[in-house]
């Protein structure tokens, strides 16, 4: 099934936890369940960033994860979209002044789409994925 006239392949996402409390991760898993069934539209979670179109990042970036996040981002093929899921990834959230943070996700890698909330509901995450599809369509058109 085609997602849209110009984006004619499935959207594969890779999930990266950069130090979150797992609240956002639980909501991502909920968004992937049969209740919402994103696979019917071709949205699939993959186990390798080398196969992913979209990087879903949750949590603020702790010291040990900053370099790993950069490496995962570098392994993704172009065009790619980064989605920051939850308030902690955007600003540090409740962990804002923690000694162990390198900062929000946007300070480590470029972020294209922010999904706010603590933790955002599955509907908000799916809305972010729809925005990622639209962004990838534009990036594909610019390549032509």
Residue pairs with C-beta under 8 A, 6 or more apart in sequence:
1 40
1 41
1 42
2 8
3 9
3 10
3 11
3 41
3 42
3 133
4 133
4 137
6 137
6 140
6 141
7 133
7 136
7 137
7 140
9 42
10 42
10 43
10 44
11 41
11 42
11 43
11 44
11 53
11 54
11 129
11 132
11 133
11 136
12 43
12 44
12 45
12 46
12 51
12 52
12 53
12 54
13 43
13 44
13 45
13 46
13 52
13 53
13 54
13 55
13 56
13 129
14 45
14 46
14 47
14 48
14 49
14 51
14 52
14 54
14 55
14 56
14 72
14 76
15 25
15 28
15 45
15 56
15 58
16 49
16 55
16 56
16 57
16 58
16 69
16 72
17 25
17 57
17 58
17 59
18 57
18 58
18 59
18 60
18 61
18 62
18 65
18 66
18 69
18 89
18 105
18 108
19 59
19 60
19 61
19 62
19 65
19 95
19 100
19 101
20 58
20 59
20 60
20 86
20 88
20 89
21 59
21 88
23 86
23 118
23 119
24 58
24 59
24 85
24 86
24 88
24 89
24 119
24 120
25 58
26 119
27 85
27 119
27 120
27 121
27 122
27 125
28 56
28 58
28 85
28 122
28 125
30 36
30 122
31 38
31 122
31 125
31 126
32 38
32 39
32 45
35 122
36 122
36 123
36 126
38 44
38 126
38 129
43 129
46 52
48 75
49 55
49 72
49 73
49 75
49 76
50 75
50 76
50 77
52 76
52 80
53 76
53 79
53 80
53 81
53 132
53 136
54 80
54 81
54 82
54 83
54 129
54 132
54 136
55 72
55 73
55 76
55 80
55 81
55 82
55 83
56 83
56 85
56 125
57 69
57 82
57 83
57 84
57 85
57 89
57 105
57 109
57 111
58 85
58 86
58 88
58 89
59 86
59 88
59 89
60 88
60 89
60 92
60 93
60 95
60 96
60 98
60 101
60 103
60 104
60 105
61 69
61 89
61 101
61 102
61 103
61 104
61 105
61 107
61 108
62 100
62 101
62 102
63 100
63 101
63 102
66 102
66 108
69 105
69 108
69 109
70 108
70 109
73 80
73 82
73 109
79 136
79 139
79 140
79 143
81 112
81 113
81 132
81 135
81 136
81 139
82 105
82 109
82 110
82 111
82 112
82 113
83 111
83 112
83 113
83 114
83 115
83 128
83 129
83 132
84 90
84 104
84 105
84 106
84 111
84 113
84 114
84 115
85 115
85 120
85 125
85 128
86 93
86 115
86 116
86 117
86 118
86 119
86 120
87 93
87 116
87 117
87 118
88 94
88 95
88 118
89 104
89 105
90 104
90 105
90 106
90 114
90 116
91 104
92 98
92 101
92 103
92 104
93 118
94 118
95 101
102 108
105 111
112 132
112 135
113 128
113 131
113 132
113 135
114 128
115 124
115 125
115 127
115 128
116 124
117 124
